[in-house]
Amino acid sequence: KQEAVATKSMERSRIAGKLIGKIANRLVSDDMFSEKVAQTLERNIPQRLQTEGGITASAATQFHRGNFIVVLVSIEQIDLRKMLQSKLDEKQMKRFDQVMYYLEFLPSWVKADLQNIIL
């Protein structure tokens, strides 16, 4: 906590940054700081998962005390195509699209089993 507050205060004011940092460290308790970090994590984790991996998720703080934070991340939906696009080249994506297209013509019980194997 002390390093983060000191760094932030130095960014805001080069001249009085050290003094502001010391005052802020005394005024801001560890619990207040960890609560702010937990709120930031709750907001940022779902956004990053969505933009970088095509994963729709929610995050909720389950516990925080001092510098210890527990955040529960629940995955709600996955956009498999978007997730694979970052890892596969164009030829592999074309092959993946073909496999997913042909799966649509199979009976639901076979399709479910094959999707579980593929995914």
C-alpha angles and dihedrals in degrees: 000000000000093000093048093049092045092049093048093049092049089053091053098045124015094189103044097022096112094050093045089049093054092048092046092050090056094046098044113067123211090250093053091048094048091047090055091047090049091052090050091050091049089054100040104041096064091044094052093045090052097047099039103034111015091245120144108209143153128219129204131178109241100178140355131175125161107323095340117100129177116196121185112214115195118195110218103173139359126210096209095187093055091046093051095044091074092051105037132062123236095268093052091047090052090052091048091051090051093051092049090048093053092047089066091068096055126091113270095249092053092041093053092051094048093047090053090051094046096042 
